[in-house]
Amino acid sequence: MIFAYTGRSSEGIVSGVLDEVTANAVAEALMSRGVTPLTIRQAGAGQRETADEKPRFNMKQRMLPKVQPVDLLLFSRQLHTLLKAGVPILRALASLQESTPRVRMQQTLQQVRTSLGSGLDLSMAFAQHATVFDSFYVALVRVGEMTGRLEEVFLRLFHHIEFEIYMGQQVKAALRYPMFVMGAMAAGVTVINVMVVPAFATVFKSFGTELPLATRILMATSRFTIDFGGLLLAGAVAGAWLVRRWIATPPGRLAWDRMKLRLPLAGKIIHKGMLARFARSLALSLKSGVPVAQALSVVAQTVENAHIAQEVEGMRERVERGESILRAATAAGVFTPIVLQMVAVGEETGAMDELMDEIADLYTNEVQYELKTLSQQIEPIMIVLLGLMVLVLALGVFLPVWELGRMALKH
């Protein structure tokens, strides 16, 4: 039978047709290629909606509060407990649907149960709700289905989401003080340019002498801000919107994710976090008995960085051609010497999953340390910027005053 499909890969949304026996066979074929299926339907079915198609939300549903990470955290933990106790998946989902207080989550679980009742796999049912279950979540659930270890996968997902929430809290705590300082500096510079400098400019012009260069620059900056401040603000808003649109495209996302890895201070934290996620996902896949090439396809969807995902896909292609994992990882160019060393030892000893777990723990601890010390690393930069601002103001505002006082003393 011919099936038409749409799916999500590391390069964005893809679509096409496949000749398979069932829709689940199509889903398995797509997952093996690194594509998370979103909709699968028999070709020629027209516009008739089936249970395989992505659910449509009406306007009332769109107005509901979004599912928060903490909701997904509790869902994963509770589903792990229910599955471990031997509760069938449909009964477990029904129980969680009744107990969750968030309406959007209730509706999502109801639609997931409907999809399961129509014969879809759990991972595919989750994939139809991309705003709730991301590609990482869907990919690991797919691994659990393939290996029969769903309860372990949901426990892993619980720990993963817990760590993601913790990291988000650490980032907010680390950036709270620097953002406050930068906001105060921006407000101070705006007030000085719009209110203080124009008041001084009238006095300075009455001196009848040539003003210092720093003062002339400060006055020109103030005049430019007053005359074109609205245009600057509109340009900044338009620029931010264009950048967001550009990042939403596959080439833009790839360039942006590559750029993020090179950012000062933040780049190394992002890189280590991606390596930890790569190692954790690869270890889980290998422990579950997934072949290396297919495991790399799953991992490419979990790292949430288009550049690293592209390199991991390249690794998969090289491994399928018969190259060693170490050689493929070295050619990727995104792994640190420590990761490459562990890969070499793991490939030699057959303990790749255990060593990847160690790598994940190592970089997870490093990310936690980097986040805790991030504010201390930013403080010197803030002090330098604040000092430069004070220096510019001192030179621009007080130099003419000192010059006037010196001239007054001479007379």
Phi and psi in degrees as a GROMACS rama.xvg file:
@    title "Ramachandran Plot"
@    xaxis  label "Phi"
@    yaxis  label "Psi"
@TYPE xy
-94.0956  126.756  ILE-2
-119.22  135.798  PHE-3
-94.4268  141.519  ALA-4
-140.355  157.675  TYR-5
-128.592  147.762  THR-6
-153.811  171.396  GLY-7
-118.273  125.559  ARG-8
-123.012  -176.386  SER-9
-65.2784  -17.3604  SER-10
-97.5586  -2.45685  GLU-11
121.582  -155.69  GLY-12
-82.7887  130.381  ILE-13
-125.428  160.136  VAL-14
-148.927  163.878  SER-15
169.295  -163.987  GLY-16
-131.836  150.392  VAL-17
-138.293  148.672  LEU-18
-103.109  102.465  ASP-19
-138.096  170.65  GLU-20
-75.4594  -44.5837  VAL-21
-133.456  168.765  THR-22
-65.4699  -36.565  ALA-23
-64.2778  -34.3709  ASN-24
-65.2702  -37.0487  ALA-25
-63.5606  -43.6135  VAL-26
-60.5529  -43.072  ALA-27
-63.5023  -41.3976  GLU-28
-63.8335  -40.3879  ALA-29
-67.1388  -43.2293  LEU-30
-62.4248  -35.4064  MET-31
-66.4705  -21.6588  SER-32
-93.2387  1.29723  ARG-33
84.7299  21.9598  GLY-34
-113.005  125.904  VAL-35
-87.8772  114.844  THR-36
-67.9992  136.007  PRO-37
-105.389  -47.3383  LEU-38
-136.574  141.376  THR-39
-139.017  127.454  ILE-40
-147.762  156.363  ARG-41
-68.9327  130.45  GLN-42
-60.6176  140.285  ALA-43
90.3359  3.04839  GLY-44
-76.6506  -5.24314  ALA-45
69.4211  -147.392  GLY-46
-94.4352  5.26946  GLN-47
-64.918  126.952  ARG-48
-78.6859  133.955  GLU-49
-117.905  175.779  THR-50
-69.5761  -16.1857  ALA-51
-79.8376  -14.9453  ASP-52
-84.1333  157.947  GLU-53
-66.6266  131.569  LYS-54
-62.8987  147.63  PRO-55
-103.561  134.227  ARG-56
-100.249  134.314  PHE-57
-82.54  176.829  ASN-58
-63.5214  -35.5622  MET-59
-63.4415  -39.8092  LYS-60
-66.8839  -36.5519  GLN-61
-64.9952  -26.1952  ARG-62
-81.0382  -10.0157  MET-63
-71.0039  149.845  LEU-64
-59.2598  143.091  PRO-65
-69.6929  156.91  LYS-66
-72.584  125.348  VAL-67
-90.0143  157.863  GLN-68
-54.4846  -34.6904  PRO-69
-66.9022  -30.8908  VAL-70
-66.5409  -43.2779  ASP-71
-67.6414  -33.1751  LEU-72
-60.8569  -50.6225  LEU-73
-65.7336  -39.2607  LEU-74
-59.7085  -45.3572  PHE-75
-64.5262  -42.8588  SER-76
-65.4499  -45.4325  ARG-77
-67.9228  -38.3756  GLN-78
-67.3074  -36.7265  LEU-79
-59.8256  -44.6184  HIS-80
-64.0899  -43.5155  THR-81
-66.6893  -43.1196  LEU-82
-67.1328  -37.7502  LEU-83
-64.2752  -31.4369  LYS-84
-80.8014  -1.43229  ALA-85
89.7252  12.4775  GLY-86
-75.0916  130.741  VAL-87
-58.7497  150.715  PRO-88
-61.1787  -39.9062  ILE-89
-66.1721  -41.4309  LEU-90
-65.9899  -39.2654  ARG-91
-62.9902  -44.1896  ALA-92
-65.7454  -38.2155  LEU-93
-63.377  -41.7939  ALA-94
-64.0043  -43.1927  SER-95
-69.3316  -32.8485  LEU-96
-63.0241  -39.7276  GLN-97
-72.4014  -30.1797  GLU-98
-90.3824  -20.989  SER-99
-75.2965  136.144  THR-100
-83.1916  -14.4915  PRO-101
-87.4045  124.266  ARG-102
-63.9433  -41.7586  VAL-103
-60.0244  -39.6416  ARG-104
-67.6968  -38.9582  MET-105
-59.6282  -46.1487  GLN-106
-66.2376  -38.3507  GLN-107
-63.2783  -45.7449  THR-108
-65.813  -34.5702  LEU-109
-62.6341  -43.1314  GLN-110
-70.1149  -33.5243  GLN-111
-64.5649  -43.2933  VAL-112
-62.3158  -39.8001  ARG-113
-62.5546  -42.1841  THR-114
-64.6369  -41.4595  SER-115
-63.9717  -39.2819  LEU-116
-64.8266  -24.7464  GLY-117
-85.9503  -1.50368  SER-118
106.869  2.40742  GLY-119
-77.9375  155.842  LEU-120
-74.309  159.548  ASP-121
-62.5335  -42.4936  LEU-122
-62.4925  -39.6531  SER-123
-69.7357  -36.4458  MET-124
-64.1456  -39.4607  ALA-125
-66.5111  -38.8699  PHE-126
-61.9985  -24.1785  ALA-127
-72.3741  -7.75657  GLN-128
-123.068  68.6566  HIS-129
-65.8616  -23.1553  ALA-130
-74.9946  -16.0455  THR-131
-105.164  -49.425  VAL-132
-111.103  111.109  PHE-133
-77.1437  177.815  ASP-134
-62.4711  -34.4518  SER-135
-62.4656  -46.1316  PHE-136
-62.0084  -47.9671  TYR-137
-63.7072  -41.8789  VAL-138
-63.3419  -42.2347  ALA-139
-71.082  -35.8099  LEU-140
-62.6759  -37.6782  VAL-141
-61.9668  -40.6164  ARG-142
-61.3238  -42.5293  VAL-143
-63.213  -37.0125  GLY-144
-67.3144  -40.4311  GLU-145
-66.8686  -29.2229  MET-146
-108.483  -5.63346  THR-147
73.5187  25.3214  GLY-148
-123.708  49.4435  ARG-149
-62.3002  -41.5293  LEU-150
-61.7827  -37.2373  GLU-151
-68.4457  -38.1922  GLU-152
-62.8329  -43.1677  VAL-153
-67.8519  -31.3241  PHE-154
-67.1803  -41.1998  LEU-155
-62.8781  -40.574  ARG-156
-65.3209  -37.0915  LEU-157
-59.4009  -47.9635  PHE-158
-65.6416  -36.4718  HIS-159
-64.2501  -48.3363  HIS-160
-66.0288  -36.8172  ILE-161
-59.3007  -43.8571  GLU-162
-68.0946  -38.5974  PHE-163
-62.816  -42.2561  GLU-164
-63.9684  -42.6244  ILE-165
-61.4887  -44.165  TYR-166
-63.3068  -40.79  MET-167
-60.9687  -40.7797  GLY-168
-65.5707  -39.7971  GLN-169
-65.3015  -40.7135  GLN-170
-63.2551  -44.4514  VAL-171
-61.9028  -42.7776  LYS-172
-64.9363  -39.2339  ALA-173
-70.3714  -32.8412  ALA-174
-92.9771  -7.75667  LEU-175
-60.5926  -50.0537  ARG-176
-66.9047  -49.3143  TYR-177
-58.9916  -39.289  PRO-178
-67.1431  -36.5105  MET-179
-63.5867  -44.8486  PHE-180
-63.3301  -45.5336  VAL-181
-65.1597  -37.5963  MET-182
-64.3782  -42.4326  GLY-183
-64.2908  -39.505  ALA-184
-64.4093  -43.4635  MET-185
-63.5871  -42.4111  ALA-186
-64.2338  -40.8295  ALA-187
-63.3834  -44.8361  GLY-188
-63.4285  -39.9676  VAL-189
-63.575  -46.3185  THR-190
-61.4947  -42.88  VAL-191
-64.4575  -43.6033  ILE-192
-67.9733  -37.14  ASN-193
-89.0577  -32.197  VAL-194
-116.683  -44.558  MET-195
-78.5613  -53.4655  VAL-196
-61.2162  -42.6506  VAL-197
-58.59  -35.0741  PRO-198
-66.3683  -40.6883  ALA-199
-71.4731  -29.4456  PHE-200
-60.2027  -39.531  ALA-201
-62.3961  -41.117  THR-202
-67.192  -42.5187  VAL-203
-62.84  -39.3733  PHE-204
-66.3268  -27.0498  LYS-205
-74.4074  -9.81741  SER-206
-67.1485  -31.4289  PHE-207
75.4656  11.5291  GLY-208
-122.471  165.11  THR-209
-70.851  128.724  GLU-210
-80.4476  153.937  LEU-211
-59.9497  154.913  PRO-212
-57.9953  -42.5645  LEU-213
-60.7804  -37.6849  ALA-214
-69.1512  -42.2617  THR-215
-62.0495  -40.0404  ARG-216
-64.4199  -42.6206  ILE-217
-64.0653  -40.3754  LEU-218
-68.5361  -39.6362  MET-219
-65.9659  -39.154  ALA-220
-64.2643  -41.678  THR-221
-63.3333  -44.9738  SER-222
-63.2662  -40.6363  ARG-223
-63.8122  -41.4809  PHE-224
-63.9144  -41.5016  THR-225
-68.2685  -42.8613  ILE-226
-74.8815  -36.9901  ASP-227
-121.759  16.6524  PHE-228
-59.4971  -42.2286  GLY-229
-62.6863  -41.7762  GLY-230
-65.5219  -38.9106  LEU-231
-62.4692  -43.4739  LEU-232
-65.0002  -44.3101  LEU-233
-63.0958  -39.4223  ALA-234
-64.6395  -37.9599  GLY-235
-65.8714  -42.5759  ALA-236
-64.3993  -45.2133  VAL-237
-64.0328  -39.7956  ALA-238
-63.5436  -42.231  GLY-239
-63.0579  -39.8019  ALA-240
-65.479  -42.0158  TRP-241
-65.547  -38.6116  LEU-242
-64.3272  -41.4867  VAL-243
-62.9232  -41.6472  ARG-244
-64.167  -38.926  ARG-245
-66.5575  -41.6793  TRP-246
-65.4298  -27.5448  ILE-247
-70.9013  -16.3927  ALA-248
-85.834  151.389  THR-249
-55.7062  -46.4953  PRO-250
-64.2565  -38.6478  PRO-251
-65.9312  -42.1755  GLY-252
-62.1833  -41.7477  ARG-253
-63.3383  -45.7803  LEU-254
-65.9377  -40.7027  ALA-255
-65.4348  -44.1529  TRP-256
-66.767  -34.2682  ASP-257
-67.4185  -37.778  ARG-258
-68.453  -36.5854  MET-259
-60.3228  -33.3767  LYS-260
-70.0445  -15.3251  LEU-261
-105.068  2.55215  ARG-262
-65.3283  141.363  LEU-263
-65.6031  141.81  PRO-264
66.8569  -60.0214  LEU-265
-73.046  -30.6415  ALA-266
-58.4371  -44.9997  GLY-267
-68.8987  -31.6275  LYS-268
-67.9568  -44.5258  ILE-269
-61.729  -43.7006  ILE-270
-62.6319  -45.4973  HIS-271
-65.7324  -37.4878  LYS-272
-63.7352  -40.0739  GLY-273
-66.7927  -38.5674  MET-274
-65.9905  -38.8535  LEU-275
-63.4345  -42.4166  ALA-276
-66.5862  -41.5528  ARG-277
-58.6149  -49.312  PHE-278
-65.4472  -41.1184  ALA-279
-64.7672  -44.076  ARG-280
-67.1701  -41.3674  SER-281
-66.076  -40.7988  LEU-282
-61.7916  -44.8373  ALA-283
-63.7971  -42.4057  LEU-284
-64.4294  -44.0011  SER-285
-68.1874  -38.6842  LEU-286
-63.2237  -30.881  LYS-287
-81.8726  -0.781241  SER-288
88.3411  12.8913  GLY-289
-76.3973  135.085  VAL-290
-58.7536  153.059  PRO-291
-57.3674  -47.5856  VAL-292
-60.8064  -43.8078  ALA-293
-70.0961  -35.0292  GLN-294
-61.955  -40.0558  ALA-295
-65.6795  -33.2024  LEU-296
-63.4214  -42.3025  SER-297
-64.9721  -45.0125  VAL-298
-61.6917  -37.8674  VAL-299
-59.6277  -26.5741  ALA-300
-87.7919  -8.38439  GLN-301
-101.577  -18.1103  THR-302
-76.4635  -18.4456  VAL-303
58.4711  32.4559  GLU-304
-141.176  114.906  ASN-305
-61.2726  -35.5358  ALA-306
-66.4752  -49.1898  HIS-307
-66.9161  -37.7091  ILE-308
-61.1363  -40.2327  ALA-309
-63.0899  -41.3829  GLN-310
-69.2153  -36.5993  GLU-311
-66.1884  -38.3113  VAL-312
-62.3418  -38.4476  GLU-313
-63.5723  -37.2442  GLY-314
-58.9295  -45.7848  MET-315
-59.3615  -43.4919  ARG-316
-62.9433  -40.4379  GLU-317
-69.3734  -37.1449  ARG-318
-65.3306  -40.3021  VAL-319
-64.1296  -27.9193  GLU-320
-79.4642  -5.39317  ARG-321
107.41  2.72777  GLY-322
-75.8525  156.86  GLU-323
-72.0329  158.891  SER-324
-64.0716  -39.1821  ILE-325
-61.9746  -46.1651  LEU-326
-64.9277  -40.0112  ARG-327
-65.4199  -40.7386  ALA-328
-67.061  -38.2249  ALA-329
-64.763  -40.7398  THR-330
-67.5914  -25.8281  ALA-331
-64.5597  -36.294  ALA-332
75.746  13.8915  GLY-333
-115.899  0.622928  VAL-334
-105.239  143.56  PHE-335
-76.0031  162.614  THR-336
-56.8366  -32.6747  PRO-337
-64.6833  -44.0049  ILE-338
-63.3847  -43.8404  VAL-339
-63.5247  -38.0034  LEU-340
-65.0968  -42.9337  GLN-341
-65.0289  -38.2988  MET-342
-62.7106  -42.2617  VAL-343
-61.9477  -45.7493  ALA-344
-67.0742  -42.2342  VAL-345
-64.069  -39.2242  GLY-346
-68.4075  -33.0932  GLU-347
-74.1256  -38.012  GLU-348
-98.5511  -13.3275  THR-349
79.2531  12.8708  GLY-350
-109.086  40.7353  ALA-351
-59.5292  -41.3988  MET-352
-63.2222  -42.6947  ASP-353
-66.2399  -42.1125  GLU-354
-69.679  -33.5584  LEU-355
-66.8622  -35.8733  MET-356
-62.1393  -40.3156  ASP-357
-64.7077  -40.5916  GLU-358
-62.115  -42.5561  ILE-359
-61.685  -44.3729  ALA-360
-62.9325  -41.9491  ASP-361
-59.8031  -50.9562  LEU-362
-75.6714  -27.2217  TYR-363
-63.1674  -44.6661  THR-364
-64.2642  -39.1044  ASN-365
-66.2995  -39.783  GLU-366
-63.3258  -42.1289  VAL-367
-61.2942  -42.5489  GLN-368
-65.6633  -43.8732  TYR-369
-61.6921  -38.8575  GLU-370
-68.507  -38.3595  LEU-371
-65.3603  -32.4003  LYS-372
-99.4653  6.2637  THR-373
-62.5301  -43.6559  LEU-374
-62.8846  -36.0166  SER-375
-67.015  -32.2537  GLN-376
-74.5187  -29.5121  GLN-377
-81.4585  -28.7171  ILE-378
-53.6751  -46.82  GLU-379
-59.269  -36.2194  PRO-380
-65.657  -41.2305  ILE-381
-63.1966  -41.3068  MET-382
-63.4172  -42.7352  ILE-383
-63.3451  -45.2341  VAL-384
-63.399  -41.7725  LEU-385
-63.9155  -40.8121  LEU-386
-63.324  -40.6741  GLY-387
-64.285  -39.567  LEU-388
-63.8904  -44.7656  MET-389
-63.5015  -39.0749  VAL-390
-63.4496  -45.102  LEU-391
-61.7502  -43.5871  VAL-392
-65.8424  -40.7128  LEU-393
-62.9805  -45.466  ALA-394
-68.1169  -41.3226  LEU-395
-75.669  -36.2194  GLY-396
-95.6156  -43.2323  VAL-397
-90.6513  -22.4749  PHE-398
-58.1105  -47.7225  LEU-399
-62.4523  -36.455  PRO-400
-64.1385  -43.7282  VAL-401
-64.2073  -38.4997  TRP-402
-64.0859  -40.9008  GLU-403
-63.8015  -42.0344  LEU-404
-64.8248  -37.873  GLY-405
-65.3935  -40.6654  ARG-406
-66.5577  -37.0529  MET-407
-64.8019  -37.3037  ALA-408
-67.3069  -33.8457  LEU-409
-66.4673  -34.4472  LYS-410
